[in-house]
Amino acid sequence: MEYEAVIHALIDSIVEHPESILIRKVTEEEKDIVLVIASEKNDTARLIGKKGVIANSLREMVSVLGKSEGKHIHLKFESFDSDNE
């Protein structure tokens, strides 16, 4: 399954700069997949949300997708500074 495409569909409406979102599969083992979502600092804050509510919701939705294929999906969030100034 294209987890990256599904995650993009979920988060593009949440962030200010969807074009700068990078989603990479870091590791894939037999049952575990680790995906890193890298975005600008402000967008990362939006994706995590207050007390991690948005991040936990995203993890739960992706987890349901993974369970349909017998996999555990782990999301990690990273931020970077934009050089638009």
C-alpha positions in Angstrom: 0.0 0.0 0.0 1.2 3.5 -0.7 1.1 4.9 2.9 2.9 8.0 1.8 0.1 9.0 -0.6 -2.6 8.3 2.1 -0.7 10.4 4.6 -0.4 13.2 2.1 -4.2 13.1 1.5 -4.8 13.3 5.3 -2.4 16.2 6.1 -2.4 18.4 3.0 -5.4 20.3 4.2 -4.0 20.8 7.7 -0.6 22.4 6.8 0.1 25.8 5.3 2.7 24.5 2.8 1.7 21.1 1.6 4.2 21.3 -1.2 7.1 21.3 1.3 6.0 18.1 3.1 8.4 15.2 2.7 7.3 11.7 3.7 10.0 9.0 3.7 9.9 5.3 4.6 12.9 5.0 6.9 12.7 1.3 7.7 10.5 -1.6 6.6 10.8 -4.9 8.3 8.5 -7.9 8.2 5.7 -6.3 10.2 7.0 -2.8 11.1 7.2 0.3 8.9 8.6 3.6 10.1 7.6 6.7 8.2 9.1 10.2 8.8 7.1 13.2 8.0 9.3 16.3 7.6 7.8 19.7 7.2 8.5 23.4 8.0 8.6 24.2 11.7 5.1 25.8 11.8 3.6 23.0 9.8 5.1 20.4 12.2 3.5 22.2 15.1 0.1 22.0 13.3 0.6 18.3 12.6 1.4 17.5 16.2 -1.3 19.8 17.7 -1.9 20.7 21.3 -0.8 17.8 23.6 -0.2 15.7 20.5 -3.9 15.3 19.6 -3.5 15.6 15.8 -0.4 13.4 15.7 -2.1 10.7 17.7 -5.1 10.9 15.4 -2.9 10.5 12.4 -1.1 7.6 14.0 -4.4 5.9 14.8 -5.7 6.3 11.2 -2.5 5.0 9.6 -2.4 2.2 12.2 -5.9 1.0 11.0 -4.6 0.9 7.4 -1.5 -1.1 8.5 -3.5 -3.6 10.4 -5.4 -4.5 7.3 -2.1 -5.8 5.9 -0.8 -7.1 9.2 1.7 -4.3 9.6 2.5 -1.8 12.4 3.0 1.7 11.0 5.1 4.2 13.1 5.0 7.9 12.4 7.8 10.3 13.4 7.7 14.0 12.9 10.7 16.2 12.0 10.9 19.9 11.2 13.2 22.1 9.2 13.6 25.9 8.7 12.5 27.3 5.4 15.0 29.5 3.6 12.4 31.8 2.0 13.7 34.9 3.6 
